[in-house]
Amino acid sequence: MKKLILGLLLSQSCFAQDLPLKDMIQSKQEEITVSVKRGQIDMLTGVVYGQILSTRSARQLKMTILVPRNNDLKPAIVYFPGGGFTSADYDKYFEMKDALARAGFVVAAAEYRVIPNVYPALVNDGKSAVRYLRAHAKELGIDPNRIGVLGDSAGGYVSQMVGSTNGEKELDKGEYLDQTSDVQSVVTLYGISNLLNIGEGFAQKIVDVHHSPAVTEALILNGTAFGEFPGASVTSNPEKALKASSMGHIRKGLPPFLIMHGTADKLVSPQQSEQLYNALIGAGNKAQYIVVKGADHGGLMWFQDDVINRVVDWFLNTLGKPKPNPVENKPKKSNL
């Protein structure tokens, strides 16, 4: 019996050796044809765009940059994340940033200073991020004449402030002051346009919260209670609050604004966006206001193509598409 089994194994081995290798693996092999329809996008992380020096520390401000790998001269977008003035998680909202990069934009997601820092620190940082991109436009393949800003919630506040203060040099602080911080397009998603009435139209108990010296807009405006300072509400100094709001800077000659807000937002009143739109149009500026039916504050609706495509199309229409670069820098070789 053992001899019979050994003979069968030897026979099969000899038969296998007689078959060509391609015939042996043909049944396991699959061949596909790949069409190249998208380019490669490089991600630069931990980029320091600014440094804040204090008595005993140095705070580095960072951004992540998505760069389409091609020779085009590309428009750029700076994204400012929301976080209620208490955080600036600049690596969120990947879906939006990826779509913009796929459309050909350089996309820089930037952090900014939050509480316990006070205004105008976060606006100074927003403008500093724009200047950084202009200063490094050649290395990143950016057209310095086509830069837009985008933000959601508190990031929408920063985006609005950067756009509505074009030309206001007193807000330019930090590095690369030889570069302008002016932008050519603005997108704000459920953003804040007036610190004085964030809860406008909500129930009275919510309105009362926004009159508290402990609410975040009061802290970003006036700082935290300390020593003999008991804290102050935003309404304690309306002139100061309005100056720290985009509504206090509306005039003719501002860049085009796309404003979007959800009808079910219970954190930032939709009236924030409506009053901004009316003021911009009233001053003779270009603006579009889109109401997202049923959308709450930062919910899943804002991650859908219906919203994202509107933002991408807006920037394509206001900043334009990438263009051939007259001074081409060949993309770096990579094995990735």
C-alpha positions as CSV (number, residue, x, y, z in Angstrom):
1,M,0.0,0.0,0.0
2,K,2.8,2.4,0.9
3,K,4.5,1.6,-2.4
4,L,1.3,2.5,-4.3
5,I,0.9,5.8,-2.6
6,L,4.6,6.7,-3.2
7,G,4.2,5.8,-6.8
8,L,1.2,8.1,-7.2
9,L,3.0,11.0,-5.6
10,L,6.0,10.6,-7.8
11,S,3.7,10.4,-10.9
12,Q,1.9,13.7,-10.0
13,S,5.2,15.4,-9.3
14,C,6.6,14.5,-12.6
15,F,3.4,15.6,-14.3
16,A,3.5,19.0,-12.6
17,Q,7.1,19.4,-13.7
18,D,6.1,18.8,-17.3
19,L,3.6,21.7,-17.3
20,P,4.7,25.2,-18.2
21,L,4.7,27.6,-15.3
22,K,2.2,30.0,-17.0
23,D,-0.3,27.2,-17.3
24,M,0.0,26.2,-13.7
25,I,-0.8,29.8,-12.4
26,Q,-3.2,30.9,-15.2
27,S,-6.3,29.9,-13.2
28,K,-5.1,32.0,-10.3
29,Q,-4.2,35.1,-12.2
30,E,-6.4,38.1,-12.9
31,E,-5.4,41.0,-15.2
32,I,-7.0,44.5,-15.1
33,T,-6.5,47.6,-17.1
34,V,-6.2,50.8,-15.0
35,S,-7.3,54.2,-16.4
36,V,-5.4,57.1,-14.8
37,K,-8.2,59.6,-13.9
38,R,-6.8,61.3,-10.8
39,G,-3.5,62.8,-9.8
40,Q,-1.5,62.4,-6.7
41,I,-1.8,64.6,-3.6
42,D,1.0,65.2,-1.2
43,M,0.3,65.9,2.5
44,L,2.7,68.2,4.4
45,T,2.1,67.8,8.1
46,G,3.3,69.8,11.1
47,V,4.1,72.9,9.0
48,V,4.9,75.8,11.4
49,Y,3.4,79.0,9.9
50,G,3.9,81.3,12.8
51,Q,5.5,81.6,16.2
52,I,4.1,83.5,19.2
53,L,6.7,84.5,21.7
54,S,5.9,85.3,25.4
55,T,8.0,85.9,28.5
56,R,8.9,82.3,29.1
57,S,7.6,80.3,26.1
58,A,7.3,80.1,22.3
59,R,4.0,78.9,20.8
60,Q,4.3,77.4,17.3
61,L,1.2,77.7,15.1
62,K,0.8,74.7,12.7
63,M,-1.0,73.8,9.6
64,T,-1.4,70.7,7.4
65,I,-1.1,71.4,3.6
66,L,-2.5,69.3,0.8
67,V,-0.7,69.9,-2.5
68,P,-1.8,68.4,-5.8
69,R,1.4,67.0,-7.5
70,N,1.5,68.7,-10.8
71,N,3.1,71.7,-12.5
72,D,0.0,73.9,-12.5
73,L,-0.2,77.3,-10.9
74,K,-2.9,76.5,-8.3
75,P,-5.3,78.7,-6.3
76,A,-5.2,78.0,-2.5
77,I,-7.7,77.7,0.3
78,V,-7.0,78.2,4.0
79,Y,-9.4,76.2,6.2
80,F,-10.1,77.3,9.8
81,P,-11.8,74.6,12.0
82,G,-14.7,75.3,14.3
83,G,-14.5,74.5,18.0
84,G,-16.5,77.1,20.0
85,F,-13.4,79.3,20.5
86,T,-12.0,76.6,22.8
87,S,-10.3,74.3,20.3
88,A,-8.9,74.5,16.8
89,D,-8.5,70.9,15.6
90,Y,-7.2,71.6,12.1
91,D,-7.0,68.0,10.9
92,K,-10.8,67.6,10.9
93,Y,-13.3,67.9,8.0
94,F,-11.1,65.7,5.7
95,E,-14.0,65.2,3.3
96,M,-14.1,68.8,2.4
97,K,-10.4,69.3,2.2
98,D,-9.9,66.2,0.1
99,A,-12.6,67.3,-2.4
100,L,-10.9,70.7,-2.8
101,A,-7.5,69.2,-3.3
102,R,-9.0,66.8,-5.9
103,A,-10.4,69.8,-7.7
104,G,-6.9,71.2,-8.0
105,F,-6.6,73.6,-5.0
106,V,-3.7,73.7,-2.5
107,V,-5.5,73.3,0.8
108,A,-3.9,74.5,4.1
109,A,-5.8,73.6,7.3
110,A,-4.6,76.0,10.0
111,E,-4.9,76.1,13.8
112,Y,-5.4,79.4,15.6
113,R,-5.2,80.6,19.2
114,V,-8.3,80.1,21.3
115,I,-9.4,80.8,24.9
116,P,-7.7,81.9,27.2
117,N,-6.3,84.0,24.4
118,V,-8.4,87.0,23.4
119,Y,-9.4,88.9,20.3
120,P,-7.7,89.8,18.0
121,A,-5.3,86.9,18.5
122,L,-7.3,84.4,16.4
123,V,-7.8,86.9,13.5
124,N,-4.0,87.8,13.7
125,D,-3.4,84.1,13.2
126,G,-5.8,83.7,10.3
127,K,-4.1,86.5,8.5
128,S,-0.7,85.1,9.3
129,A,-1.6,81.8,7.7
130,V,-2.6,83.6,4.5
131,R,0.7,85.5,4.4
132,Y,2.6,82.3,5.0
133,L,1.1,80.7,1.8
134,R,2.0,83.8,-0.2
135,A,5.5,83.8,1.1
136,H,5.9,80.1,0.1
137,A,3.8,80.3,-3.1
138,K,6.7,79.3,-5.4
139,E,7.6,76.1,-3.4
140,L,3.9,75.1,-3.1
141,G,2.9,75.9,-6.7
142,I,0.4,78.6,-5.5
143,D,-0.9,81.5,-7.5
144,P,-0.5,84.2,-4.8
145,N,-3.3,86.3,-6.4
146,R,-5.9,83.6,-5.8
147,I,-6.3,82.7,-2.2
148,G,-9.6,82.0,-0.4
149,V,-10.6,81.2,3.1
150,L,-13.1,78.6,4.5
151,G,-14.4,78.0,8.0
152,D,-17.2,76.4,10.0
153,S,-18.7,77.7,13.2
154,A,-16.0,79.6,15.1
155,G,-13.7,78.8,12.1
156,G,-16.4,80.5,10.0
157,Y,-16.0,83.6,12.3
158,V,-12.3,83.6,11.6
159,S,-12.9,83.2,7.8
160,Q,-15.4,86.0,7.8
161,M,-13.1,88.3,9.8
162,V,-10.1,87.6,7.5
163,G,-12.2,88.4,4.5
164,S,-14.1,91.4,5.9
165,T,-10.9,93.1,7.1
166,N,-9.0,93.1,3.8
167,G,-6.7,96.0,3.9
168,E,-6.8,96.6,7.6
169,K,-3.1,96.5,8.3
170,E,-3.4,96.9,12.1
171,L,-4.5,93.2,12.2
172,D,-1.4,92.0,10.5
173,K,1.0,90.7,13.2
174,G,3.9,88.2,13.1
175,E,6.0,87.0,10.2
176,Y,6.0,87.7,6.5
177,L,4.6,91.2,6.9
178,D,5.9,92.1,3.4
179,Q,3.1,89.9,2.1
180,T,-0.6,90.9,2.0
181,S,-3.2,89.0,4.0
182,D,-6.0,90.0,1.6
183,V,-8.1,87.2,0.2
184,Q,-10.1,86.8,-2.9
185,S,-13.0,84.6,-1.8
186,V,-14.7,83.6,1.5
187,V,-16.8,80.6,2.5
188,T,-18.5,80.5,5.9
189,L,-20.5,77.5,7.2
190,Y,-22.9,78.2,10.1
191,G,-20.4,80.9,11.2
192,I,-20.7,83.8,13.6
193,S,-21.0,87.3,12.2
194,N,-21.9,89.3,15.3
195,L,-20.8,88.4,18.8
196,L,-23.6,90.5,20.2
197,N,-26.5,88.3,19.0
198,I,-25.4,84.7,18.5
199,G,-28.6,83.4,20.2
200,E,-30.9,85.8,18.3
201,G,-34.3,84.2,17.7
202,F,-33.7,81.3,20.2
203,A,-35.6,80.7,23.4
204,Q,-35.0,83.3,26.1
205,K,-33.0,81.0,28.3
206,I,-30.5,80.5,25.5
207,V,-30.4,84.2,24.8
208,D,-29.6,84.7,28.5
209,V,-26.7,82.3,28.3
210,H,-25.1,84.5,25.6
211,H,-25.4,87.4,27.9
212,S,-23.3,85.6,30.5
213,P,-19.6,86.7,31.1
214,A,-18.8,82.9,31.1
215,V,-20.0,82.2,27.6
216,T,-17.2,81.5,25.1
217,E,-17.7,84.6,23.0
218,A,-17.4,86.7,26.1
219,L,-14.2,84.9,27.0
220,I,-12.6,85.3,23.6
221,L,-13.6,89.0,23.6
222,N,-12.8,90.0,27.2
223,G,-10.8,87.2,28.8
224,T,-11.4,85.1,31.9
225,A,-12.1,86.5,35.3
226,F,-8.9,87.0,37.3
227,G,-7.7,89.1,40.2
228,E,-10.0,92.2,40.4
229,F,-11.5,91.6,37.0
230,P,-14.8,89.8,37.5
231,G,-15.3,89.0,33.8
232,A,-17.6,90.8,31.4
233,S,-20.3,89.9,28.9
234,V,-20.2,90.8,25.2
235,T,-23.0,93.3,25.8
236,S,-20.9,95.2,28.4
237,N,-19.1,96.9,25.6
238,P,-21.1,96.8,22.3
239,E,-18.7,98.9,20.4
240,K,-15.8,96.6,21.2
241,A,-17.9,93.5,20.4
242,L,-19.0,94.9,17.0
243,K,-15.4,95.8,16.1
244,A,-14.5,92.1,16.8
245,S,-17.3,91.0,14.4
246,S,-17.4,90.9,10.7
247,M,-20.6,92.9,10.8
248,G,-18.5,95.8,12.1
249,H,-16.4,95.8,9.0
250,I,-18.8,95.5,6.1
251,R,-18.2,98.0,3.3
252,K,-18.1,98.0,-0.5
253,G,-15.1,96.3,-2.1
254,L,-15.0,93.1,-0.1
255,P,-14.3,89.6,-1.7
256,P,-17.3,87.4,-2.7
257,F,-18.9,85.5,0.2
258,L,-20.6,82.1,0.1
259,I,-22.7,81.8,3.3
260,M,-24.4,78.5,4.4
261,H,-26.5,77.8,7.4
262,G,-28.8,75.0,8.6
263,T,-32.4,75.6,9.5
264,A,-32.1,73.3,12.5
265,D,-29.0,74.9,14.1
266,K,-29.5,75.3,17.8
267,L,-26.1,76.6,18.7
268,V,-25.5,79.5,16.3
269,S,-28.7,81.3,15.2
270,P,-29.3,81.2,11.4
271,Q,-29.9,84.9,11.7
272,Q,-26.1,85.3,12.0
273,S,-25.8,84.3,8.4
274,E,-28.9,86.1,7.2
275,Q,-27.7,89.4,8.6
276,L,-24.3,89.0,7.1
277,Y,-25.7,88.3,3.7
278,N,-28.1,91.3,3.9
279,A,-25.3,93.6,5.0
280,L,-22.9,92.4,2.2
281,I,-25.5,92.8,-0.5
282,G,-26.6,96.2,0.9
283,A,-23.0,97.5,0.6
284,G,-22.8,96.4,-3.0
285,N,-20.7,93.2,-2.5
286,K,-21.2,89.8,-4.2
287,A,-22.7,87.2,-1.8
288,Q,-24.7,84.0,-2.0
289,Y,-26.7,82.6,0.9
290,I,-27.7,79.0,1.0
291,V,-30.1,77.6,3.6
292,V,-29.6,73.9,4.3
293,K,-33.0,72.5,5.2
294,G,-33.0,70.4,8.4
295,A,-29.2,70.7,9.0
296,D,-28.1,71.1,12.5
297,H,-24.8,72.5,13.8
298,G,-21.9,70.5,12.3
299,G,-24.1,67.4,11.7
300,L,-23.7,64.8,9.0
301,M,-25.4,66.9,6.4
302,W,-22.4,69.1,6.2
303,F,-20.2,66.1,5.1
304,Q,-22.4,65.2,2.1
305,D,-21.6,65.8,-1.6
306,D,-24.6,68.3,-1.9
307,V,-22.8,70.7,0.5
308,I,-19.2,69.9,-0.4
309,N,-19.8,70.3,-4.2
310,R,-21.4,73.7,-3.6
311,V,-18.2,74.9,-1.8
312,V,-15.9,73.4,-4.5
313,D,-17.9,75.0,-7.3
314,W,-17.9,78.4,-5.5
315,F,-14.2,78.5,-5.2
316,L,-13.8,77.3,-8.8
317,N,-16.1,80.1,-10.0
318,T,-14.5,82.9,-7.8
319,L,-10.9,81.8,-7.8
320,G,-10.7,79.9,-11.1
321,K,-9.1,76.6,-12.0
322,P,-5.4,75.8,-11.9
323,K,-3.5,77.2,-14.8
324,P,-0.3,76.2,-16.6
325,N,2.7,77.5,-14.7
326,P,4.9,79.7,-16.9
327,V,7.8,78.8,-14.7
328,E,7.4,75.1,-14.2
329,N,8.9,73.2,-11.3
330,K,8.9,69.5,-12.0
331,P,7.1,67.5,-9.3
332,K,9.5,65.7,-7.0
333,K,10.2,62.1,-7.7
334,S,8.8,59.6,-5.3
335,N,8.5,55.9,-5.0
336,L,5.2,56.2,-3.0
